Amino acid sequence: MGNDAVRRLADEPLDHRFKGLPPDAERAGLTVGQLAAEKRDLHSGGFTTPVLTLDAEALEHNLAALGTYAARHGLAFAPHGKTCMAPQLFRRQLDHGAWGITAAVPHQARVYRAFGIQRIFLANELVDPAALRWVAAELAADPDFRFVCYVDSVRGVQLMDRALQGQPQVVDVVVELGAGEGARTGARTDEDCRAVADAVAGSAALRLVGIAGYEAEVPGADPESVHAYLRRLTALAVEFDRAGRFAADLGEIVVSAGGSAWFDAVADVFAELPELSRPVLKLLRSGAYVSHDHGWYTRLTPFNRVPEEGGLRPAFRLWTQVVSRPSPTQAFVNAGKRDIAYDLGLPEAELVRDALTGEERPAAGVRVVKLSDQHAWLETEAADDVNVGDWVALGMSHPCTIFEKWPLIPVVEADGTVTDYVRTFF
């Protein structure tokens, strides 16, 4: 069912909903698949600016890199799908060995199920009664569907138990250990975690299957403090197992952590886990790797610390066009906050493509200094750095807020040929 649903995305007609795509494709009544089959050139094939692209080679490299890393370290992998919300990329992540896909909110889980995802890890406490009943119905309708979510409070457990009364299926939960005072979600102390586990034990609607957390929220995170937090997490798993807190009918115990900044620390600490009473599903949840970026995660990726283990490549490029050049030191391109991720820093000018000759050159001397809704303000060093009509490629930080602005993204080969389109569902 899932693969069929993904394949049907190619049948979607092209129209005004999709920014940057060739207007003549809509006039011709083309579908996404038909346009992909034409293999148009990005710069001469009728695409309009601004247009976001994904580099085909970088995308495949990144998918393989984390799949290989997880396998090498004995980690199961449930990449966080909120990064891209793209079923085609979910399918490729699964093809590269992912155990399942992580979600943050019920809407994301519903998208996953619409495209046949059989294992969902929801990294949040789920207390919405309607959403819980939907989960229970999905579990009842499909015996092969696996769903796990966080619990981090006694009250949350009580609300979940009340919402699930009368439902035929038990919902699997993991206790979330918070990363410390001032961090984000999670039970703050080991004693708090024990109280949450006791509450789960008193619920007929929930089953405790493991322990989880998010190490990037450790206040002032550094290698020492992150490793210490992760060892608290694994120690709690060992304690709960020895105390018989996990459900007696479990086939495996879930221990989960891992964003995109500290998966090397997760691999280190999870490798230290002693043998438990049942096999352990050591579940990594990094998501931003799929596209990587030109700033934030380029600086934070663990591959900077362990380059011998691999590396990631920025896959995004936003092609914009110079629409005004009012002075030798100032220019404006036609993309702004509506098109550009900017929550983790301004974009960086990467390339300039000459509007007359088609020649590309590095964007030396060109800086983005400000964003308006529909313009990026460029500062230039020389009058000939850019000219009206030139295409300027921008690199951006934070994949999660890049993907969400573009419902259909061309995938481009090294020679500029567009061979596919990635559909997002935010």
FISE-802255 format. One record per residue (C-alpha): residue in three letters; x, y, z. Coordinates in pm, whole numbers, padded with zeros to 5 digits, always signed. Example, Ala and Ser with C-alpha at 12.3 -4.5 7.8 and 13.67 -1.06 7.14 Angstrom:
! FISE-802255
ALA+01230-00450+00780
SER+01367-00106+00714
! end
This chain:
! FISE-802255
MET+00000+00000+00000
GLY+00275+00244+00094
ASN+00475+00207-00225
ASP+00158+00239-00434
ALA+00065+00562-00254
VAL+00412+00702-00316
ARG+00396+00606-00683
ARG+00060+00781-00718
LEU+00224+01110-00629
ALA+00354+01113-00986
ASP-00008+01136-01106
GLU-00072+01469-00935
PRO-00148+01746-01189
LEU+00080+02046-01193
ASP-00077+02382-01119
HIS-00041+02710-00930
ARG+00015+02535-00596
PHE+00374+02452-00682
LYS+00621+02741-00676
GLY+00895+02772-00934
LEU+00774+02506-01175
PRO+00737+02575-01549
PRO+00404+02755-01621
ASP+00376+02577-01955
ALA+00356+02242-01772
GLU+00021+02345-01626
ARG-00103+02472-01961
ALA-00009+02140-02117
GLY-00194+01950-01844
LEU+00117+01762-01733
THR+00139+01554-01418
VAL+00441+01550-01190
GLY+00555+01223-01343
GLN+00517+01347-01699
LEU+00723+01657-01625
ALA+00991+01443-01460
ALA+01000+01220-01769
GLU+01081+01524-01984
LYS+01408+01569-01791
ARG+01413+01943-01839
ASP+01715+02159-01768
LEU+01674+02368-01455
HIS+01797+02688-01618
SER+01653+02658-01968
GLY+01349+02440-01912
GLY+01099+02707-01810
PHE+01147+02703-01433
THR+01079+03038-01267
THR+01258+03199-00976
PRO+01275+03154-00691
VAL+01299+02776-00709
LEU+01432+02538-00445
THR+01625+02234-00563
LEU+01770+01917-00414
ASP+02100+01782-00542
ALA+02042+01420-00647
GLU+02394+01301-00570
ALA+02411+01472-00230
LEU+02070+01332-00136
GLU+02173+00974-00215
HIS+02508+01021-00042
ASN+02340+01140+00279
LEU+02080+00863+00279
ALA+02356+00605+00247
ALA+02584+00774+00501
LEU+02347+00752+00799
GLY+02217+00411+00701
THR+02575+00283+00696
TYR+02664+00461+01020
ALA+02367+00316+01208
ALA+02436-00035+01083
ARG+02806-00010+01170
HIS+02721+00081+01529
GLY+02440-00169+01579
LEU+02175+00102+01595
ALA+01821+00081+01467
PHE+01723+00401+01291
ALA+01393+00592+01292
PRO+01481+00925+01124
HIS+01265+01216+01232
GLY+01018+01269+00950
LYS+00921+01620+01060
THR+01238+01738+00886
CYS+01111+01675+00534
MET+00753+01541+00559
ALA+00823+01379+00222
PRO+00690+01024+00171
GLN+00928+00965-00121
LEU+01221+01034+00108
PHE+01069+00819+00386
ARG+01056+00531+00140
ARG+01421+00584+00048
GLN+01518+00603+00416
LEU+01346+00269+00473
ASP+01522+00127+00168
HIS+01850+00231+00333
GLY+01766+00028+00642
ALA+01555+00255+00862
TRP+01346+00069+01123
GLY+01063+00323+01097
ILE+00999+00697+01099
THR+00980+00934+01399
ALA+00696+01187+01433
ALA+00636+01481+01666
VAL+00259+01537+01637
PRO-00048+01334+01535
HIS-00084+01503+01195
GLN+00258+01376+01096
ALA+00170+01024+01202
ARG-00146+01041+00990
VAL+00061+01140+00687
TYR+00294+00850+00754
ARG+00008+00603+00774
ALA-00147+00739+00453
PHE+00177+00636+00283
GLY+00205+00297+00449
ILE+00464+00357+00724
GLN+00442+00052+00948
ARG+00654+00168+01243
ILE+00609+00511+01400
PHE+00791+00648+01702
LEU+00614+00961+01827
ALA+00868+01163+02027
ASN+00613+01348+02240
GLU+00364+01270+02513
LEU+00033+01218+02332
VAL-00263+01336+02541
ASP-00510+01437+02268
PRO-00810+01202+02308
ALA-00909+01210+01940
ALA-00554+01135+01831
LEU-00521+00851+02082
ARG-00844+00694+01959
TRP-00713+00723+01602
VAL-00391+00545+01703
ALA-00589+00269+01873
ALA-00807+00225+01564
GLU-00499+00204+01340
LEU-00347-00060+01567
ALA-00670-00259+01568
ALA-00705-00242+01190
ASP-00346-00344+01114
PRO-00179-00610+01332
ASP+00159-00530+01167
PHE+00150-00161+01267
ARG+00390-00067+01548
PHE+00343+00259+01738
VAL+00542+00393+02034
CYS+00513+00734+02204
TYR+00655+00920+02502
VAL+00509+00961+02849
ASP+00668+01211+03087
SER+00411+01279+03358
VAL+00167+01099+03585
ARG-00110+01332+03470
GLY-00029+01253+03109
VAL-00062+00883+03180
GLN-00398+00944+03350
LEU-00527+01141+03050
MET-00407+00875+02806
ASP-00564+00599+03011
ARG-00897+00783+03024
ALA-00897+00853+02649
LEU-00824+00489+02567
GLN-01089+00331+02789
GLY-01292+00085+02584
GLN-01038+00073+02300
PRO-00934-00277+02193
GLN-00561-00206+02163
VAL-00295-00123+02419
VAL-00060+00164+02327
ASP+00315+00120+02377
VAL+00495+00399+02563
VAL+00848+00490+02668
VAL+00929+00712+02965
GLU+01107+01027+02853
LEU+01397+01135+03073
GLY+01437+01512+03056
ALA+01781+01652+02979
GLY+01793+01872+03290
GLU+01650+02186+03445
GLY+01573+02442+03179
ALA+01566+02178+02907
ARG+01262+02090+02701
THR+01020+01803+02777
GLY+01072+01493+02987
ALA+01052+01385+03350
ARG+01328+01581+03524
THR+01457+01328+03778
ASP+01501+00953+03801
GLU+01239+00951+04077
ASP+00996+01134+03847
CYS+01060+00866+03584
ARG+00986+00593+03836
ALA+00656+00763+03926
VAL+00558+00780+03560
ALA+00647+00412+03516
ASP+00433+00324+03819
ALA+00142+00513+03667
VAL+00181+00319+03340
ALA+00184-00007+03535
GLY-00155+00092+03678
SER-00307+00151+03335
ALA-00477-00124+03139
ALA-00450+00086+02821
LEU-00072+00144+02816
ARG+00234-00080+02803
LEU+00580+00035+02913
VAL+00834-00074+02651
GLY+01140+00142+02715
ILE+01322+00466+02795
ALA+01397+00762+02566
GLY+01531+01115+02561
TYR+01686+01392+02355
GLU+02047+01473+02434
ALA+02072+01798+02235
GLU+01862+01968+02505
VAL+02128+01919+02773
PRO+02194+02273+02902
GLY+02533+02389+02768
ALA+02569+02063+02577
ASP+02927+01947+02529
PRO+03075+01598+02490
GLU+03113+01544+02865
SER+02762+01658+02965
VAL+02593+01481+02673
HIS+02768+01152+02750
ALA+02672+01190+03118
TYR+02306+01245+03032
LEU+02299+00948+02797
ARG+02453+00729+03067
ARG+02173+00837+03302
LEU+01931+00728+03032
THR+02085+00385+02985
ALA+02128+00336+03361
LEU+01757+00398+03403
ALA+01684+00135+03138
VAL+01901-00115+03327
GLU+01733-00028+03657
PHE+01382-00059+03515
ASP+01465-00394+03359
ARG+01607-00537+03681
ALA+01307-00409+03874
GLY+01065-00574+03630
ARG+00907-00246+03527
PHE+00889-00328+03157
ALA+00588-00523+03036
ALA+00630-00898+03080
ASP+00519-00979+02724
LEU+00780-00759+02552
GLY+00996-00909+02283
GLU+01244-00619+02303
ILE+01320-00317+02518
VAL+01338+00022+02344
VAL+01617+00263+02434
SER+01609+00573+02214
ALA+01792+00905+02170
GLY+01977+01091+01901
GLY+01930+01410+01707
SER+02157+01531+01431
ALA+02422+01694+01651
TRP+02525+01413+01889
PHE+02461+01077+01726
ASP+02827+00985+01784
ALA+02773+01021+02160
VAL+02459+00807+02132
ALA+02658+00539+01950
ASP+02931+00551+02220
VAL+02697+00519+02517
PHE+02451+00274+02364
ALA+02746+00044+02288
GLU+02812+00031+02664
LEU+02465-00102+02748
PRO+02494-00432+02936
GLU+02286-00731+02835
LEU+01926-00693+02952
SER+01657-00956+03007
ARG+01543-00910+02648
PRO+01704-00779+02328
VAL+01741-00401+02315
LEU+01619-00190+02023
LYS+01879+00090+02027
LEU+01687+00350+01832
LEU+01853+00657+01676
ARG+01624+00939+01553
SER+01842+01189+01358
GLY+01648+01361+01078
ALA+01829+01666+00938
TYR+02094+01449+00771
VAL+01871+01377+00473
SER+01943+01714+00314
HIS+02203+01849+00559
ASP+02253+02227+00519
HIS+02498+02508+00446
GLY+02537+02640+00799
TRP+02395+02517+01128
TYR+02434+02140+01080
THR+02750+02182+00874
ARG+02902+02320+01194
LEU+02731+02074+01433
THR+02744+01739+01255
PRO+02921+01467+01454
PHE+03113+01377+01139
ASN+03328+01683+01216
ARG+03445+01494+01525
VAL+03472+01155+01356
PRO+03553+01230+00989
GLU+03681+00876+00939
GLU+03319+00758+00984
GLY+03186+00950+00684
GLY+03033+01288+00612
LEU+02728+01469+00478
ARG+02676+01707+00187
PRO+02440+02005+00163
ALA+02167+01905-00083
PHE+01958+02224-00093
ARG+02009+02517-00324
LEU+01763+02805-00361
TRP+01795+02971-00701
THR+01687+03336-00694
GLN+01713+03618-00945
VAL+01848+03971-00917
VAL+01553+04202-00977
SER+01709+04532-00871
ARG+02061+04676-00860
PRO+02012+05028-00723
SER+02378+05090-00638
PRO+02723+04930-00687
THR+02710+04790-00333
GLN+02345+04684-00313
ALA+02127+04433-00498
PHE+01797+04258-00436
VAL+01690+03907-00531
ASN+01330+03788-00553
ALA+01315+03554-00252
GLY+01255+03643+00111
LYS+01105+03511+00431
ARG+00826+03335+00242
ASP+01080+03120+00058
ILE+01395+03111+00273
ALA+01475+02942+00604
TYR+01616+03206+00837
ASP+01551+03092+01195
LEU+01910+02968+01234
GLY+02088+03237+01040
LEU+02073+03425+00712
PRO+02138+03237+00388
GLU+02475+03243+00218
ALA+02529+03334-00147
GLU+02694+03033-00314
LEU+02690+03086-00691
VAL+02607+03348-00951
ARG+02482+03243-01295
ASP+02519+03510-01561
ALA+02183+03594-01722
LEU+02342+03655-02064
THR+02606+03384-02095
GLY+02485+03115-01855
GLU+02832+03097-01701
GLU+02846+03015-01331
ARG+03099+03154-01084
PRO+03141+03157-00707
ALA+02947+03437-00539
ALA+03263+03609-00417
GLY+03197+03944-00257
VAL+02820+03885-00228
ARG+02653+03868+00114
VAL+02293+03841+00229
VAL+02246+04105+00498
LYS+01869+04120+00548
LEU+01539+03958+00446
SER+01203+04113+00364
ASP+00894+03907+00289
GLN+00979+03868-00079
HIS+01333+04007-00111
ALA+01678+03919+00011
TRP+01904+04222+00051
LEU+02250+04163-00096
GLU+02562+04358-00015
THR+02829+04351-00286
GLU+03191+04456-00298
ALA+03211+04549-00666
ALA+02971+04677-00931
ASP+03014+04367-01148
ASP+02960+04107-00870
VAL+02597+04065-00985
ASN+02374+04222-01248
VAL+01999+04246-01298
GLY+01870+03915-01428
ASP+02153+03702-01288
TRP+02054+03392-01097
VAL+02200+03372-00745
ALA+02209+03038-00561
LEU+02163+03059-00186
GLY+02261+02802+00073
MET+02053+02789+00393
SER+02057+02654+00747
HIS+01804+02425+00917
PRO+01641+02170+00683
CYS+01318+02157+00887
THR+01226+02514+00798
ILE+01351+02485+00438
PHE+01135+02188+00339
GLU+00819+02333+00491
LYS+00810+02631+00253
TRP+00814+02422-00066
PRO+00538+02169-00150
LEU+00714+02028-00460
ILE+01092+02032-00494
PRO+01287+01950-00813
VAL+01569+01696-00778
VAL+01859+01800-01000
GLU+02149+01600-01141
ALA+02500+01744-01161
ASP+02447+01857-01521
GLY+02132+02055-01432
THR+01881+01794-01548
VAL+01569+01770-01332
THR+01486+01401-01297
ASP+01236+01389-01011
TYR+01019+01598-00777
VAL+00982+01555-00399
ARG+00634+01623-00259
THR+00606+01751+00098
PHE+00306+01742+00336
PHE+00323+02003+00613
! end
